Amino acid sequence: MTKTTIVGWTIFLFGCAFWLYGYLVAGHPSLIDWHAHTPWWIADYLPNLESEIGMLLCIAGMVPMYWPTSENK
């Protein structure tokens, strides 16, 4: 496992924890009105700002995990 993959997993797990925190507690109002723009089953997963940031970190953490490694090491 490369260092880049470890960084990606760390960001992903921190994002999951932050999303779960935002999903379970009443936090700040969300930046996007998800109920107006998406189906209810998507909007229920992003109720506040904390859950939005957590989901963003989850997606951003996947980039280094699956980024192709250079073969010239």
KATA-V148274 format. One line per field, one symbol per residue. ss: DSSP state (A for helix, B for strand, O for the rest). A space follows every 10 residues. Layout:
ss = ???
//
This chain:
ss = OOAAAAAAAA AAAAAAAAAA AAAAOOOOOO OOOAAAAOOA AAAOOOOOAA AAAAAAAAAA AAAAAAOOOO OOO
//
